[in-house]
Amino acid sequence: MEPELVVTDIRDGYRVLMLNRPDRLNSFTAAMHKALMAALIAAEADTSCRAIILTGAGRGFCAGQDLSDGVYTPGETPDLSATIETYYNPLIRKLRSLPMPVISAVNGVAAGAGANVAFAGDIVIAGRSAKFVQSFAKLGLVPDAGGTWILPRLIGVARARAIALLAEPVAAEQAEAWGMIWKAIDDAELMTEAHRLAAHFATQPTAGLALMKRAFDLSETNSLDQQLDLERDLQGDAGRLPDYSEGVTAFMEKRAPRFVGRQ
């Protein structure tokens, strides 16, 4: 029997989604794209799922696109835009719009689109041996999967242009120092920390956190006036959620809140 391309581990209040092509450094094929999207849709449909950990099997997170998966045939001119439109763009949009925090736990190499998929998470942590590589220049290609959008916002235009044009790897500790990721962690502790974060989010006001995610995403293109109006509207929405009442009541009663999470 063929192994699952994406392994789902359902925990109490969250799910772990593991890319599972370790022999190919979890590089993407059309089949793995479909499996990951199906796993994300299933997690979103499960109202008891209040966080997701995305990680890779074996010694790497994801090496990007598997070039042997029909995207290139010698002597033919490929339409790479079709692959992006069919698979990568929907994946990034789904990751960014999920109504729960997504934790990218990067083990080993994250290259090309694999790096940018990791950056689509809300919190990115990486083992100290991990490396992030915008490898597109080695093939004469343009960073995709949101790379040209997210990288300048994370580390500034100068660094984003340099690492893309040079295709030089960025070690996890350097990525942390630049603000590319949240934290670099000892390899042996990576998944322990990922589970700690997910277990924390499994007890938090998930619907409110989803509104927060939306606010940060829209802030990238909004003017200050537009963002102030958005904050006003989203705060109104948050105040009508049961978790706000529970949070205030718990504070007044000096006890831990018991948040409903997703509505």
PyRosetta script that sets phi, psi and omega in degrees:
from pyrosetta import init, pose_from_sequence

init()
pose = pose_from_sequence("MEPELVVTDIRDGYRVLMLNRPDRLNSFTAAMHKALMAALIAAEADTSCRAIILTGAGRGFCAGQDLSDGVYTPGETPDLSATIETYYNPLIRKLRSLPMPVISAVNGVAAGAGANVAFAGDIVIAGRSAKFVQSFAKLGLVPDAGGTWILPRLIGVARARAIALLAEPVAAEQAEAWGMIWKAIDDAELMTEAHRLAAHFATQPTAGLALMKRAFDLSETNSLDQQLDLERDLQGDAGRLPDYSEGVTAFMEKRAPRFVGRQ")
pose.set_psi(1, 137.0)
pose.set_omega(1, -179.7)
pose.set_phi(2, -68.7)
pose.set_psi(2, 139.1)
pose.set_omega(2, 178.0)
pose.set_phi(3, -67.9)
pose.set_psi(3, 153.3)
pose.set_omega(3, 175.5)
pose.set_phi(4, -65.1)
pose.set_psi(4, 135.4)
pose.set_omega(4, -179.8)
pose.set_phi(5, -77.4)
pose.set_psi(5, -25.8)
pose.set_omega(5, 172.6)
pose.set_phi(6, -134.4)
pose.set_psi(6, 118.9)
pose.set_omega(6, -177.8)
pose.set_phi(7, -95.8)
pose.set_psi(7, 127.1)
pose.set_omega(7, 178.3)
pose.set_phi(8, -103.9)
pose.set_psi(8, 126.2)
pose.set_omega(8, 176.4)
pose.set_phi(9, -115.5)
pose.set_psi(9, 109.7)
pose.set_omega(9, -177.6)
pose.set_phi(10, -88.0)
pose.set_psi(10, 118.4)
pose.set_omega(10, 178.3)
pose.set_phi(11, -109.5)
pose.set_psi(11, -179.4)
pose.set_omega(11, -179.5)
pose.set_phi(12, -74.4)
pose.set_psi(12, 97.3)
pose.set_omega(12, 177.1)
pose.set_phi(13, 94.3)
pose.set_psi(13, -2.0)
pose.set_omega(13, 178.7)
pose.set_phi(14, -157.5)
pose.set_psi(14, 170.5)
pose.set_omega(14, 179.2)
pose.set_phi(15, -129.4)
pose.set_psi(15, 147.0)
pose.set_omega(15, 171.6)
pose.set_phi(16, -107.4)
pose.set_psi(16, 124.2)
pose.set_omega(16, 175.9)
pose.set_phi(17, -111.3)
pose.set_psi(17, 118.0)
pose.set_omega(17, -175.7)
pose.set_phi(18, -114.9)
pose.set_psi(18, 118.4)
pose.set_omega(18, 172.8)
pose.set_phi(19, -63.4)
pose.set_psi(19, 132.1)
pose.set_omega(19, -166.8)
pose.set_phi(20, -131.1)
pose.set_psi(20, 62.4)
pose.set_omega(20, 168.0)
pose.set_phi(21, -129.6)
pose.set_psi(21, 62.2)
pose.set_omega(21, -171.7)
pose.set_phi(22, -61.5)
pose.set_psi(22, -28.3)
pose.set_omega(22, 179.3)
pose.set_phi(23, -69.0)
pose.set_psi(23, -18.0)
pose.set_omega(23, 178.2)
pose.set_phi(24, -118.1)
pose.set_psi(24, 26.2)
pose.set_omega(24, -178.2)
pose.set_phi(25, 51.2)
pose.set_psi(25, 35.2)
pose.set_omega(25, 176.0)
pose.set_phi(26, 57.3)
pose.set_psi(26, 32.4)
pose.set_omega(26, 177.7)
pose.set_phi(27, -68.5)
pose.set_psi(27, 150.7)
pose.set_omega(27, -173.0)
pose.set_phi(28, -78.6)
pose.set_psi(28, 134.9)
pose.set_omega(28, 164.8)
pose.set_phi(29, -118.5)
pose.set_psi(29, 168.5)
pose.set_omega(29, 176.6)
pose.set_phi(30, -58.5)
pose.set_psi(30, -39.8)
pose.set_omega(30, -178.9)
pose.set_phi(31, -65.3)
pose.set_psi(31, -39.1)
pose.set_omega(31, 179.4)
pose.set_phi(32, -70.8)
pose.set_psi(32, -36.4)
pose.set_omega(32, 173.8)
pose.set_phi(33, -55.7)
pose.set_psi(33, -48.6)
pose.set_omega(33, -178.6)
pose.set_phi(34, -63.0)
pose.set_psi(34, -39.8)
pose.set_omega(34, 179.9)
pose.set_phi(35, -66.4)
pose.set_psi(35, -41.1)
pose.set_omega(35, 179.9)
pose.set_phi(36, -68.0)
pose.set_psi(36, -42.4)
pose.set_omega(36, 178.7)
pose.set_phi(37, -62.3)
pose.set_psi(37, -41.4)
pose.set_omega(37, 178.2)
pose.set_phi(38, -62.0)
pose.set_psi(38, -40.2)
pose.set_omega(38, 179.5)
pose.set_phi(39, -66.4)
pose.set_psi(39, -38.2)
pose.set_omega(39, 178.2)
pose.set_phi(40, -68.2)
pose.set_psi(40, -41.6)
pose.set_omega(40, 178.3)
pose.set_phi(41, -63.6)
pose.set_psi(41, -39.8)
pose.set_omega(41, 178.2)
pose.set_phi(42, -65.6)
pose.set_psi(42, -40.2)
pose.set_omega(42, 178.2)
pose.set_phi(43, -64.8)
pose.set_psi(43, -40.8)
pose.set_omega(43, -179.9)
pose.set_phi(44, -65.6)
pose.set_psi(44, -34.8)
pose.set_omega(44, -178.9)
pose.set_phi(45, -74.6)
pose.set_psi(45, -20.1)
pose.set_omega(45, -178.5)
pose.set_phi(46, -87.3)
pose.set_psi(46, 104.4)
pose.set_omega(46, -175.9)
pose.set_phi(47, -68.3)
pose.set_psi(47, -13.0)
pose.set_omega(47, 175.9)
pose.set_phi(48, -83.3)
pose.set_psi(48, -9.9)
pose.set_omega(48, 179.2)
pose.set_phi(49, -87.2)
pose.set_psi(49, 115.8)
pose.set_omega(49, -174.6)
pose.set_phi(50, -117.2)
pose.set_psi(50, 6.9)
pose.set_omega(50, 174.3)
pose.set_phi(51, -167.4)
pose.set_psi(51, 158.3)
pose.set_omega(51, 177.8)
pose.set_phi(52, -132.3)
pose.set_psi(52, 135.9)
pose.set_omega(52, 167.9)
pose.set_phi(53, -105.0)
pose.set_psi(53, 127.2)
pose.set_omega(53, 175.9)
pose.set_phi(54, -112.3)
pose.set_psi(54, 123.2)
pose.set_omega(54, -177.9)
pose.set_phi(55, -147.1)
pose.set_psi(55, -178.2)
pose.set_omega(55, -178.5)
pose.set_phi(56, -125.5)
pose.set_psi(56, 152.4)
pose.set_omega(56, 177.1)
pose.set_phi(57, -82.2)
pose.set_psi(57, 149.1)
pose.set_omega(57, 174.0)
pose.set_phi(58, 78.2)
pose.set_psi(58, -142.3)
pose.set_omega(58, -170.2)
pose.set_phi(59, -97.5)
pose.set_psi(59, 10.8)
pose.set_omega(59, 178.8)
pose.set_phi(60, -148.1)
pose.set_psi(60, 155.7)
pose.set_omega(60, 175.4)
pose.set_phi(61, -79.1)
pose.set_psi(61, -61.5)
pose.set_omega(61, 178.2)
pose.set_phi(62, -168.4)
pose.set_psi(62, 129.2)
pose.set_omega(62, -178.6)
pose.set_phi(63, -92.8)
pose.set_psi(63, 15.8)
pose.set_omega(63, 178.6)
pose.set_phi(64, 87.2)
pose.set_psi(64, -144.7)
pose.set_omega(64, -176.6)
pose.set_phi(65, -78.8)
pose.set_psi(65, 135.2)
pose.set_omega(65, 172.3)
pose.set_phi(66, -79.4)
pose.set_psi(66, 108.8)
pose.set_omega(66, -174.6)
pose.set_phi(67, -69.6)
pose.set_psi(67, -11.9)
pose.set_omega(67, 178.4)
pose.set_phi(68, -88.4)
pose.set_psi(68, 1.8)
pose.set_omega(68, -175.4)
pose.set_phi(69, -94.0)
pose.set_psi(69, 42.4)
pose.set_omega(69, 172.3)
pose.set_phi(70, 78.7)
pose.set_psi(70, 8.1)
pose.set_omega(70, 179.8)
pose.set_phi(71, -85.6)
pose.set_psi(71, -14.2)
pose.set_omega(71, 178.7)
pose.set_phi(72, -141.6)
pose.set_psi(72, 127.5)
pose.set_omega(72, 174.8)
pose.set_phi(73, -125.7)
pose.set_psi(73, 123.0)
pose.set_omega(73, -179.3)
pose.set_phi(74, -51.8)
pose.set_psi(74, 134.1)
pose.set_omega(74, 178.5)
pose.set_phi(75, 88.3)
pose.set_psi(75, -9.0)
pose.set_omega(75, 179.0)
pose.set_phi(76, -113.5)
pose.set_psi(76, 152.4)
pose.set_omega(76, 177.0)
pose.set_phi(77, -96.5)
pose.set_psi(77, 113.4)
pose.set_omega(77, -175.9)
pose.set_phi(78, -80.2)
pose.set_psi(78, 158.6)
pose.set_omega(78, 171.9)
pose.set_phi(79, -107.2)
pose.set_psi(79, 85.4)
pose.set_omega(79, -177.2)
pose.set_phi(80, -68.8)
pose.set_psi(80, -24.0)
pose.set_omega(80, 178.7)
pose.set_phi(81, -62.3)
pose.set_psi(81, -30.4)
pose.set_omega(81, 179.4)
pose.set_phi(82, -66.6)
pose.set_psi(82, -39.6)
pose.set_omega(82, 177.7)
pose.set_phi(83, -64.4)
pose.set_psi(83, -41.0)
pose.set_omega(83, 179.7)
pose.set_phi(84, -66.0)
pose.set_psi(84, -45.5)
pose.set_omega(84, -177.8)
pose.set_phi(85, -66.2)
pose.set_psi(85, -35.4)
pose.set_omega(85, -176.6)
pose.set_phi(86, -79.6)
pose.set_psi(86, -36.8)
pose.set_omega(86, -171.0)
pose.set_phi(87, -119.9)
pose.set_psi(87, -56.6)
pose.set_omega(87, -170.5)
pose.set_phi(88, -70.2)
pose.set_psi(88, -45.9)
pose.set_omega(88, -178.8)
pose.set_phi(89, -62.2)
pose.set_psi(89, -45.7)
pose.set_omega(89, 176.2)
pose.set_phi(90, -61.1)
pose.set_psi(90, -34.9)
pose.set_omega(90, 179.9)
pose.set_phi(91, -65.3)
pose.set_psi(91, -47.0)
pose.set_omega(91, -179.6)
pose.set_phi(92, -64.9)
pose.set_psi(92, -42.2)
pose.set_omega(92, 178.1)
pose.set_phi(93, -61.2)
pose.set_psi(93, -40.4)
pose.set_omega(93, 179.5)
pose.set_phi(94, -65.7)
pose.set_psi(94, -46.9)
pose.set_omega(94, -179.5)
pose.set_phi(95, -59.4)
pose.set_psi(95, -42.0)
pose.set_omega(95, -177.3)
pose.set_phi(96, -72.7)
pose.set_psi(96, -25.4)
pose.set_omega(96, -173.5)
pose.set_phi(97, -100.4)
pose.set_psi(97, -2.2)
pose.set_omega(97, -178.9)
pose.set_phi(98, -58.8)
pose.set_psi(98, 139.6)
pose.set_omega(98, -176.3)
pose.set_phi(99, -82.7)
pose.set_psi(99, 41.4)
pose.set_omega(99, -178.0)
pose.set_phi(100, -163.5)
pose.set_psi(100, 157.5)
pose.set_omega(100, 176.5)
pose.set_phi(101, -66.8)
pose.set_psi(101, 141.3)
pose.set_omega(101, 174.6)
pose.set_phi(102, -114.5)
pose.set_psi(102, 124.4)
pose.set_omega(102, 179.4)
pose.set_phi(103, -105.5)
pose.set_psi(103, 117.0)
pose.set_omega(103, 174.4)
pose.set_phi(104, -90.7)
pose.set_psi(104, 117.3)
pose.set_omega(104, 178.6)
pose.set_phi(105, -107.2)
pose.set_psi(105, 99.5)
pose.set_omega(105, -169.3)
pose.set_phi(106, -92.4)
pose.set_psi(106, 112.5)
pose.set_omega(106, 177.9)
pose.set_phi(107, -107.3)
pose.set_psi(107, 119.1)
pose.set_omega(107, 178.3)
pose.set_phi(108, 75.7)
pose.set_psi(108, -148.6)
pose.set_omega(108, -173.0)
pose.set_phi(109, -76.6)
pose.set_psi(109, 140.9)
pose.set_omega(109, 168.8)
pose.set_phi(110, -129.0)
pose.set_psi(110, 106.1)
pose.set_omega(110, -170.7)
pose.set_phi(111, -122.2)
pose.set_psi(111, 150.7)
pose.set_omega(111, 176.9)
pose.set_phi(112, 55.1)
pose.set_psi(112, -133.1)
pose.set_omega(112, 179.1)
pose.set_phi(113, -61.3)
pose.set_psi(113, -25.3)
pose.set_omega(113, 178.0)
pose.set_phi(114, -62.1)
pose.set_psi(114, -38.9)
pose.set_omega(114, 176.9)
pose.set_phi(115, -66.0)
pose.set_psi(115, -41.9)
pose.set_omega(115, -175.8)
pose.set_phi(116, -73.8)
pose.set_psi(116, -28.4)
pose.set_omega(116, 171.0)
pose.set_phi(117, -63.9)
pose.set_psi(117, -41.8)
pose.set_omega(117, 177.1)
pose.set_phi(118, -60.4)
pose.set_psi(118, -43.6)
pose.set_omega(118, -178.5)
pose.set_phi(119, -66.6)
pose.set_psi(119, -17.5)
pose.set_omega(119, 177.6)
pose.set_phi(120, -72.2)
pose.set_psi(120, -13.7)
pose.set_omega(120, 175.4)
pose.set_phi(121, -69.5)
pose.set_psi(121, 161.8)
pose.set_omega(121, 179.4)
pose.set_phi(122, -77.6)
pose.set_psi(122, -37.6)
pose.set_omega(122, 177.3)
pose.set_phi(123, -129.5)
pose.set_psi(123, 124.0)
pose.set_omega(123, -179.4)
pose.set_phi(124, -112.7)
pose.set_psi(124, 119.5)
pose.set_omega(124, 172.8)
pose.set_phi(125, -118.5)
pose.set_psi(125, 153.3)
pose.set_omega(125, -174.9)
pose.set_phi(126, -144.2)
pose.set_psi(126, 143.3)
pose.set_omega(126, 170.8)
pose.set_phi(127, -65.5)
pose.set_psi(127, 151.5)
pose.set_omega(127, -176.0)
pose.set_phi(128, -62.1)
pose.set_psi(128, -23.4)
pose.set_omega(128, 178.3)
pose.set_phi(129, -83.3)
pose.set_psi(129, -5.7)
pose.set_omega(129, -176.7)
pose.set_phi(130, -70.1)
pose.set_psi(130, 152.3)
pose.set_omega(130, 175.2)
pose.set_phi(131, -137.6)
pose.set_psi(131, 144.2)
pose.set_omega(131, 177.6)
pose.set_phi(132, -112.4)
pose.set_psi(132, 126.6)
pose.set_omega(132, -175.4)
pose.set_phi(133, -132.0)
pose.set_psi(133, 121.2)
pose.set_omega(133, 169.6)
pose.set_phi(134, -86.3)
pose.set_psi(134, 83.9)
pose.set_omega(134, -167.9)
pose.set_phi(135, -84.4)
pose.set_psi(135, 3.5)
pose.set_omega(135, -173.1)
pose.set_phi(136, -59.1)
pose.set_psi(136, -38.3)
pose.set_omega(136, -176.7)
pose.set_phi(137, -61.0)
pose.set_psi(137, -26.7)
pose.set_omega(137, 179.7)
pose.set_phi(138, -66.4)
pose.set_psi(138, -18.2)
pose.set_omega(138, 179.3)
pose.set_phi(139, -114.3)
pose.set_psi(139, 6.2)
pose.set_omega(139, -178.0)
pose.set_phi(140, 73.0)
pose.set_psi(140, 26.5)
pose.set_omega(140, -176.6)
pose.set_phi(141, -110.6)
pose.set_psi(141, 173.5)
pose.set_omega(141, -178.8)
pose.set_phi(142, -103.9)
pose.set_psi(142, 138.5)
pose.set_omega(142, 175.0)
pose.set_phi(143, -54.8)
pose.set_psi(143, 132.2)
pose.set_omega(143, 179.9)
pose.set_phi(144, -124.9)
pose.set_psi(144, -162.6)
pose.set_omega(144, -176.6)
pose.set_phi(145, 54.1)
pose.set_psi(145, 33.3)
pose.set_omega(145, 177.4)
pose.set_phi(146, 85.6)
pose.set_psi(146, 5.5)
pose.set_omega(146, -174.8)
pose.set_phi(147, -60.0)
pose.set_psi(147, -41.2)
pose.set_omega(147, -178.2)
pose.set_phi(148, -74.5)
pose.set_psi(148, -13.4)
pose.set_omega(148, 177.7)
pose.set_phi(149, -91.9)
pose.set_psi(149, -48.0)
pose.set_omega(149, -172.1)
pose.set_phi(150, -79.1)
pose.set_psi(150, -38.7)
pose.set_omega(150, -173.6)
pose.set_phi(151, -62.0)
pose.set_psi(151, -47.8)
pose.set_omega(151, 178.1)
pose.set_phi(152, -60.5)
pose.set_psi(152, -30.7)
pose.set_omega(152, 179.9)
pose.set_phi(153, -75.5)
pose.set_psi(153, -27.4)
pose.set_omega(153, 179.3)
pose.set_phi(154, -83.3)
pose.set_psi(154, -44.4)
pose.set_omega(154, -169.4)
pose.set_phi(155, -126.4)
pose.set_psi(155, 2.2)
pose.set_omega(155, -179.6)
pose.set_phi(156, 92.5)
pose.set_psi(156, 157.2)
pose.set_omega(156, -174.4)
pose.set_phi(157, -65.8)
pose.set_psi(157, -42.0)
pose.set_omega(157, -175.9)
pose.set_phi(158, -60.8)
pose.set_psi(158, -48.6)
pose.set_omega(158, -179.9)
pose.set_phi(159, -68.7)
pose.set_psi(159, -40.6)
pose.set_omega(159, -179.3)
pose.set_phi(160, -60.7)
pose.set_psi(160, -46.2)
pose.set_omega(160, 179.0)
pose.set_phi(161, -62.5)
pose.set_psi(161, -42.5)
pose.set_omega(161, -176.6)
pose.set_phi(162, -65.6)
pose.set_psi(162, -46.9)
pose.set_omega(162, -176.6)
pose.set_phi(163, -70.8)
pose.set_psi(163, -26.8)
pose.set_omega(163, 177.0)
pose.set_phi(164, -76.0)
pose.set_psi(164, -45.2)
pose.set_omega(164, -177.5)
pose.set_phi(165, -70.5)
pose.set_psi(165, -36.3)
pose.set_omega(165, -178.0)
pose.set_phi(166, -88.0)
pose.set_psi(166, -21.1)
pose.set_omega(166, -177.5)
pose.set_phi(167, 56.7)
pose.set_psi(167, 34.6)
pose.set_omega(167, 178.9)
pose.set_phi(168, -87.7)
pose.set_psi(168, 140.4)
pose.set_omega(168, 179.7)
pose.set_phi(169, -69.9)
pose.set_psi(169, 146.6)
pose.set_omega(169, 175.6)
pose.set_phi(170, -114.3)
pose.set_psi(170, 118.5)
pose.set_omega(170, -179.4)
pose.set_phi(171, -69.5)
pose.set_psi(171, 156.1)
pose.set_omega(171, -174.6)
pose.set_phi(172, -56.7)
pose.set_psi(172, -43.0)
pose.set_omega(172, -178.2)
pose.set_phi(173, -67.7)
pose.set_psi(173, -35.4)
pose.set_omega(173, 175.0)
pose.set_phi(174, -67.5)
pose.set_psi(174, -40.5)
pose.set_omega(174, 178.3)
pose.set_phi(175, -59.8)
pose.set_psi(175, -39.7)
pose.set_omega(175, 177.0)
pose.set_phi(176, -65.6)
pose.set_psi(176, -45.0)
pose.set_omega(176, -178.6)
pose.set_phi(177, -61.2)
pose.set_psi(177, -34.1)
pose.set_omega(177, -179.6)
pose.set_phi(178, -82.0)
pose.set_psi(178, -12.6)
pose.set_omega(178, -175.1)
pose.set_phi(179, 85.1)
pose.set_psi(179, 14.8)
pose.set_omega(179, 177.5)
pose.set_phi(180, -71.9)
pose.set_psi(180, -32.4)
pose.set_omega(180, 179.0)
pose.set_phi(181, -133.2)
pose.set_psi(181, 170.0)
pose.set_omega(181, 179.7)
pose.set_phi(182, -75.7)
pose.set_psi(182, -52.4)
pose.set_omega(182, -176.5)
pose.set_phi(183, -150.4)
pose.set_psi(183, 146.5)
pose.set_omega(183, 166.0)
pose.set_phi(184, -99.7)
pose.set_psi(184, 133.8)
pose.set_omega(184, -171.6)
pose.set_phi(185, -132.2)
pose.set_psi(185, 147.8)
pose.set_omega(185, 175.0)
pose.set_phi(186, -51.4)
pose.set_psi(186, 137.2)
pose.set_omega(186, -175.4)
pose.set_phi(187, -51.6)
pose.set_psi(187, -43.1)
pose.set_omega(187, -176.4)
pose.set_phi(188, -66.8)
pose.set_psi(188, -19.7)
pose.set_omega(188, -177.0)
pose.set_phi(189, -103.3)
pose.set_psi(189, -0.7)
pose.set_omega(189, -173.4)
pose.set_phi(190, -57.4)
pose.set_psi(190, -54.4)
pose.set_omega(190, -175.7)
pose.set_phi(191, -72.6)
pose.set_psi(191, -29.0)
pose.set_omega(191, 174.6)
pose.set_phi(192, -61.0)
pose.set_psi(192, -43.5)
pose.set_omega(192, 178.4)
pose.set_phi(193, -67.8)
pose.set_psi(193, -39.3)
pose.set_omega(193, 178.6)
pose.set_phi(194, -61.8)
pose.set_psi(194, -44.0)
pose.set_omega(194, 178.3)
pose.set_phi(195, -66.5)
pose.set_psi(195, -36.5)
pose.set_omega(195, 177.6)
pose.set_phi(196, -61.2)
pose.set_psi(196, -45.1)
pose.set_omega(196, 179.2)
pose.set_phi(197, -64.0)
pose.set_psi(197, -45.2)
pose.set_omega(197, -178.8)
pose.set_phi(198, -64.7)
pose.set_psi(198, -40.1)
pose.set_omega(198, 178.3)
pose.set_phi(199, -64.3)
pose.set_psi(199, -35.9)
pose.set_omega(199, 175.2)
pose.set_phi(200, -62.6)
pose.set_psi(200, -49.4)
pose.set_omega(200, -178.7)
pose.set_phi(201, -64.3)
pose.set_psi(201, -25.8)
pose.set_omega(201, 179.1)
pose.set_phi(202, -67.1)
pose.set_psi(202, -11.0)
pose.set_omega(202, 178.5)
pose.set_phi(203, -112.0)
pose.set_psi(203, 4.9)
pose.set_omega(203, -171.7)
pose.set_phi(204, -101.1)
pose.set_psi(204, 171.1)
pose.set_omega(204, -179.1)
pose.set_phi(205, -76.4)
pose.set_psi(205, 83.1)
pose.set_omega(205, -168.9)
pose.set_phi(206, -58.5)
pose.set_psi(206, -41.8)
pose.set_omega(206, -178.7)
pose.set_phi(207, -62.9)
pose.set_psi(207, -38.3)
pose.set_omega(207, 176.4)
pose.set_phi(208, -66.8)
pose.set_psi(208, -38.7)
pose.set_omega(208, 177.3)
pose.set_phi(209, -64.8)
pose.set_psi(209, -35.3)
pose.set_omega(209, 177.2)
pose.set_phi(210, -63.8)
pose.set_psi(210, -38.9)
pose.set_omega(210, 176.0)
pose.set_phi(211, -64.8)
pose.set_psi(211, -37.5)
pose.set_omega(211, 178.2)
pose.set_phi(212, -63.4)
pose.set_psi(212, -43.6)
pose.set_omega(212, 177.3)
pose.set_phi(213, -57.5)
pose.set_psi(213, -43.6)
pose.set_omega(213, -179.8)
pose.set_phi(214, -62.5)
pose.set_psi(214, -41.7)
pose.set_omega(214, -179.6)
pose.set_phi(215, -61.9)
pose.set_psi(215, -44.7)
pose.set_omega(215, 179.9)
pose.set_phi(216, -64.8)
pose.set_psi(216, -40.6)
pose.set_omega(216, -179.8)
pose.set_phi(217, -63.7)
pose.set_psi(217, -45.0)
pose.set_omega(217, -177.7)
pose.set_phi(218, -72.0)
pose.set_psi(218, -23.0)
pose.set_omega(218, 179.5)
pose.set_phi(219, -64.0)
pose.set_psi(219, -20.4)
pose.set_omega(219, -178.1)
pose.set_phi(220, -67.1)
pose.set_psi(220, -25.0)
pose.set_omega(220, -178.0)
pose.set_phi(221, -121.1)
pose.set_psi(221, -12.0)
pose.set_omega(221, -179.1)
pose.set_phi(222, -76.3)
pose.set_psi(222, 150.9)
pose.set_omega(222, 166.0)
pose.set_phi(223, -75.9)
pose.set_psi(223, 170.1)
pose.set_omega(223, 177.7)
pose.set_phi(224, -59.5)
pose.set_psi(224, -44.6)
pose.set_omega(224, -179.7)
pose.set_phi(225, -61.8)
pose.set_psi(225, -42.2)
pose.set_omega(225, 178.3)
pose.set_phi(226, -63.3)
pose.set_psi(226, -39.4)
pose.set_omega(226, -178.6)
pose.set_phi(227, -70.3)
pose.set_psi(227, -37.6)
pose.set_omega(227, 176.7)
pose.set_phi(228, -61.8)
pose.set_psi(228, -41.7)
pose.set_omega(228, 177.9)
pose.set_phi(229, -66.1)
pose.set_psi(229, -39.5)
pose.set_omega(229, 178.4)
pose.set_phi(230, -63.7)
pose.set_psi(230, -44.4)
pose.set_omega(230, 178.1)
pose.set_phi(231, -58.8)
pose.set_psi(231, -41.6)
pose.set_omega(231, 177.1)
pose.set_phi(232, -58.0)
pose.set_psi(232, -48.4)
pose.set_omega(232, -176.3)
pose.set_phi(233, -68.3)
pose.set_psi(233, -43.6)
pose.set_omega(233, -179.1)
pose.set_phi(234, -68.0)
pose.set_psi(234, -35.9)
pose.set_omega(234, 178.0)
pose.set_phi(235, -65.4)
pose.set_psi(235, -35.9)
pose.set_omega(235, 174.5)
pose.set_phi(236, -61.8)
pose.set_psi(236, -43.2)
pose.set_omega(236, 177.4)
pose.set_phi(237, -62.8)
pose.set_psi(237, -44.4)
pose.set_omega(237, -178.4)
pose.set_phi(238, -63.4)
pose.set_psi(238, -38.4)
pose.set_omega(238, -178.7)
pose.set_phi(239, -67.0)
pose.set_psi(239, -20.1)
pose.set_omega(239, 178.3)
pose.set_phi(240, -89.3)
pose.set_psi(240, -4.6)
pose.set_omega(240, 178.7)
pose.set_phi(241, -80.3)
pose.set_psi(241, 146.3)
pose.set_omega(241, -179.9)
pose.set_phi(242, -61.4)
pose.set_psi(242, -26.1)
pose.set_omega(242, -178.7)
pose.set_phi(243, -67.5)
pose.set_psi(243, -27.9)
pose.set_omega(243, 176.3)
pose.set_phi(244, -66.0)
pose.set_psi(244, -47.3)
pose.set_omega(244, 178.1)
pose.set_phi(245, -60.5)
pose.set_psi(245, -40.5)
pose.set_omega(245, 178.7)
pose.set_phi(246, -65.6)
pose.set_psi(246, -40.6)
pose.set_omega(246, 179.9)
pose.set_phi(247, -62.9)
pose.set_psi(247, -43.9)
pose.set_omega(247, 178.9)
pose.set_phi(248, -66.4)
pose.set_psi(248, -43.8)
pose.set_omega(248, -179.8)
pose.set_phi(249, -61.8)
pose.set_psi(249, -43.5)
pose.set_omega(249, 179.7)
pose.set_phi(250, -63.7)
pose.set_psi(250, -39.3)
pose.set_omega(250, 177.7)
pose.set_phi(251, -62.4)
pose.set_psi(251, -45.8)
pose.set_omega(251, -179.2)
pose.set_phi(252, -66.1)
pose.set_psi(252, -33.9)
pose.set_omega(252, -178.5)
pose.set_phi(253, -89.6)
pose.set_psi(253, 1.3)
pose.set_omega(253, 177.9)
pose.set_phi(254, 55.0)
pose.set_psi(254, 51.4)
pose.set_omega(254, 177.5)
pose.set_phi(255, -137.6)
pose.set_psi(255, 167.4)
pose.set_omega(255, 176.6)
pose.set_phi(256, -72.4)
pose.set_psi(256, 136.7)
pose.set_omega(256, 179.0)
pose.set_phi(257, -71.2)
pose.set_psi(257, 152.3)
pose.set_omega(257, 175.6)
pose.set_phi(258, -117.2)
pose.set_psi(258, 85.8)
pose.set_omega(258, -174.2)
pose.set_phi(259, -75.4)
pose.set_psi(259, 141.9)
pose.set_omega(259, 177.2)
pose.set_phi(260, -71.6)
pose.set_psi(260, -40.3)
pose.set_omega(260, 178.0)
pose.set_phi(261, 98.1)
pose.set_psi(261, -103.7)
pose.set_omega(261, -178.0)
pose.set_phi(262, -100.5)
pose.set_psi(262, 137.8)
pose.set_omega(262, 177.7)
pose.set_phi(263, -107.9)
pose.dump_pdb("model.pdb")
